[in-house]
Amino acid sequence: RKLQEGGRVEAEASVPPPAASVAAEGAEVEVVELPEDPNDLRAVRRAVAAQGRPDEGMRGTPADVLKLRAAADPAIVSAIAAGLRGRLKDATHAAAALRSIAITPAAALQACEAGVPAALAEALQRPAVTAGPVLTWALPAVARLAQHRETHGRLMAAKFARLLEAHAHGRVKASSASAWKQGEEDEPAPRLDLVAAIALAFLSESGGVDLASRVPLRAVPDFVDMLQKRLFMFNADEVVSSRSFCGLPLYWRPRFMLQAVVRLVEHSGAHCATAWRTSLPELLVALLEGDLPGDAAENKPFGSPDVLDMAKACGQSMLVAQAGLPEARDSLQRALQVADVGKSAAKSKAKVVSKL
């Protein structure tokens, strides 16, 4: 807890609050607009990538306004679907752009209605010799779409459950760590099997125990380890440069990973029992008691639950299972009670303020 408080002070001193952050970045980062030619997928990708901006995921900021504009443009979404079936470079740019724009259920559903799932499924089945660069972005794009329940029907119809299971279990040569060459940078190979496992976990919200059981049990400790490291990162640059998301240089929010864990513990007793043997119970207690920061500012504007909401759902699901040591279960139960009391107090305060 002392380390956490010290890190929070340091982060607050170095990173401006979200509203100020946008203004500060506006003076340093070149303003990017959507390209006139929607088929210029490289330019589209660059426009929606939000590079150098710590404000990704907050409504009204330049980065996300551009993403939502792109998602609402039929010409751009159609170009992405066509690009996924095209040449290697086009498919890579299309997949990266898709991951960037599918940030809300409506945006993700618009992509699905334009035939993107079928094109994305084809991208996941490219020959191994050309699959590597495409998979680096195609699998995160699938995970982004699967994050939103509204897309599940389209993704299931495109046979993503079978495709993701193969990648999650390392049965696809191009997605295994041994198949990747990182060149002179000597960076560790990305864990694309974990990205596929995350997407499969998201789909289990609709597919239930059948899909949850297809996620390898070994993925659960990896999920928890990623979540723990992310909770102690306080700015976007650190998140990206550390390659904390499965070895990929992407920005992601703590709630994203905890959402995948919640779906697994809700639908699979084996995964829940495995989660009890990790540091997840301690992390949930720290989140529920306020010892670790939430990510409400980045999620609430779009209506998605923050990491604290997901922590409550996860803790409740874990307590339903007959697993975990008595001391750990008691600690989690108390933390949930503390969180409920805090929520009730916040609601009462809000009512008083509204009356005034």
N, C-alpha and C positions, 0 to 999 in steps of 0.2 A: 504494500500500500504506500509506503514511503517513496519507493522508486516511482510508482505511478504518479504521486503528487508532484515529485520533482520533475518528471517528464512533462507533466501538464503545464507547470509553470514555464518551463523552457519553451514549450510549443506555443503558449499564449504570447510569449514575448517575441517570437519569430514569425508567427503567422497571423495576419489580420483577420478579423471576423468576416463571415461570408459576404456581407454587404459591401464592406470596404475592400475585400479581396478582389471583387469584380472590377471595381474602379481602378485599383492599383494595377491589375493585370491589363486593363484596357490601354494603359499608357505604354506598356512594354511589348505587348503581343500584337502582331499585325492583325487588323480586322479582316476577317475572311467572309466572303459571301458565296452563296451557291453558284456553281458555274452555269453559264447560259446553255451549254450543251449537256443535257442529262446523261448522255452516253459517254462523257469523259469521266469514267469511274475513278480514275486517279485523282482528279480534281474534286469530285464528290467526296471521296474518302478523306482528302485533306481538309475540306471545308467542315466536315462533321466530327473530326477526330478530337477537337477540344485540346489540342496539344498546348502545353504550357499554362493551362487554365485549371485552377483548383476548384472551380465552381461547378464542375460537371455533376448533374443530378439535382440542381436547385432551380425551381421555376423562375422564369423571368430573366435569367442570365443570358448573355449573348450566346454562349455555347449551346445551351439546351433549346433556346428559341430556334436556332438554326437546325438542330436535329429534328425538331418537331415539324418545321417547315418542309424539310426533306422527306420525312415520313408521310406527309400529307400530299406530296406531289406525285401523281400517278406516273408521270414520265420517268421520274427518278427511280421509283420502286420497280417499274417495269424494266428499266435498264439494269437494275441490280439482279433481277431474276434472269435476264438474258445473259448477263455477265458471268453468273455462276456456272452457266453451261458453256462458257467461252474459253478463250485461251487461258493459260496459266496465270498471267499477270492480271487479266481482267477478272478472273474468278477470285483471285486473292484480294484485289481492291473491292470487289463487290461484297465479299464476306465481311471484310473489315468495316465497310460502310454500314452494312446491315446491323452488325453488332452495335455500332454507335447510335443508330437512330431508333432502335426498338426499345426505347426507355420507358414507355407507358403501355398499358394494355391496348389502348386504342391504336397507338403507332404499330405495335407488334401485330395486331389483328389486320391492319391495313396491308402489311407486308404479306400476311398469309392469304388474304383475299386476292392478291395479285399473282398467286402461284409460286411464291418464294419457297415454301416447304419442299415441293417436288424438285425444284432446281437445287436446293441445298442438299437434299438427299443424294442427288446425282454427284454433287461435289464430294460428298463423303465416300463415294465409291469409285473415285478416279484410280487409275493404275498407280501402283506404289511409287513408280519412278517420278511421277508428277504430283503426287498427293501431298507431300510434305509441306510446302509453303501454303497450300490452300487450307489444309487441315488446321494449321496454326491459327487461322481466323475463322474457319467454318465451324469448328466445334464450339468456340466461345460464342459464335452467333447463335447456334442452336440452343446453348444454355441460356442466352439472353431471351430468346423467344419462349423457351420452356418455363422461364421464371413467371410468366403470366398465364394463369389458368385458362384465359380466354382462347389461347392458341392451341390448347392440348388436343382438341378434336382434329384439327388440321394436321398437327404433327403426328398423331397416332395413325391417321389415314395414310400418311406418307411413309409408314413403316419405320419410324425413327426408333421405336423401342428395340427392334432387332439390331439396327445399325449401331445404336449407342451401346448396347450390351456387348457387341463384338469389340468395340473400341475400349470400353471400360475394363474388359478382361484381357486386353493386350493381344487379341487374336488378329488384329490388323497390323501388318508389318510396319506401315508408315506411321502409325501412332505410338509405336513402342519406343522407349527411350533409346534403345540400341540403334535405332534406324536414323537417328538425328546427328547431323554434323553441324557444329556451331562455328567452324572456321577458326580464325585467329583469335577471336574474342575469348574462346575457351569458356563460354558460359555453359552452365549445366543444361542438359536437354530438358525441354518443357514436358511436364507430366500431362500429356493430352489424354491419357487414360483417366486421370482425375477429372478433367473437364467433362468428359463423356459421362462419368459417374455422377457429377453434379447435375447435368441435364436430365439424366435418368431419374435421379432423386426428385427433381422438380415434377416430372411427369407422373410420379407415383401419387401425387395429390389427386389425380383423376384415375389413375390405373390401379391404385391400391396396393395390396400386398404382392400381387403378381409382379409389378414393376419394381417395387422396393426390394424384393428378394433377388432381383437380377443385379443389384449394385453389390460389388465385392465387399465383404466385411472389412477387408484390409483398408478400404477407402475411409472408413470412419475415423480412425486415429489421424490420418492425413488431413481430413477436413478440420478436425479439432485443432491440430497443430497450426494450420493456416489461419484459423480464426484467432487463436491466441496471439500469434505474431502480429496480425493486422490490428488487434485492439490496442497495441502499444505503438502504433504508428500515428503521427499527428498531422502530417501534411501530405498532399497529393504527390509531390515529387518523391518522397521517401517510398510511398506505396508502389509507384511505377518503377523507380530505379532498383528497388530491391527484388523485383520480379516475384513478389509475394504470391501472386495468383498463379499457382501451378507452373511457376518458372517463366511466365509470360509478362512482358512489360505493360501491364494494363492497370487502370485504376478500378478499384472495386470497393464496395461498402461492406462492413461487417455483417449487416443484415442479410446480404446475398448468400454468404456461406451458411449462416445459422438457419436460414430458410430451408436449405437442402437437408441439413441435419434434422430439422423438425419433421420433415416429411418422412424421413426414414424411421425415426423413433415412433412416429404415429402409426406406421403400418407394418413394422417388422420387429417382432420380439427379439430376434437374434441381433439386429442392428442396435436395438435399444440396450440390450445387455452389454454389447461391445462398447457403447458410448459411456456406460457406467464405469468401465475400466480405464477411461481416459481422464484427462483433466477437465472435461466438460462440466461436471457438476460444480467444481470450484469456480469456473468461469461464469456459470449461470448465477451462482450466489453473488459473485462480485458485481455482475451487471444489475441484478435485482436490488442489491443493497446500495447501489450508487458508487461503488468503489472503482468501477470502470465506466468510461464515458459512453453515452449512446450516440446514435447518428440520426436523431430526429430531424435536424435541420436539412439533411440531405434527402430524406425520404418522405416526410410528411407533406411537403408541397405537392407531390404527385399522388398522394392518397395511399401510398404503400406503408405497411407497418415498419417501424424502426426496429433496431436490434433488441430494445427492451421489450417490445411487444412479442417478438419472436422468442425471447428468453423465457417469457411467461408461458407461452404455448409449449415450448420445449420442456420446461420444468414440470408442467402439469402432465404431459405425456409420459415422461420418464417415471414419475411417481406412480402412474397406473400400473406399470410393469412390476413384477415381483423380482426385482434385481437391485443391486447396490448394497453397500454396507449400511447398517442401521444409522451410524453417525452421519454418513453422507446424506441419507434420505431425510433425517431430522433437520439437518442444516438447510437443505433445499426447501423443505416445507416451511421453515421459519422465514426464509428469504422471500418466498412467494407471499406469505402473510404480510411481511413488511412492505412489499411492493403494492399489495392491495390497499393497505392503510394509506400509503403515500398517494395513490391514485384517488382515493376517496377525499383526502384532504385537498388535493389539487382541484377536484371538481367543486368542492364547497367554496374554496377561495374564488374560483371563476364565477360562481353564482353571485357571491357578494359583490364582486367587482362589476358584474353586469347590472345589478340593481342600482349601484352607485352611478 
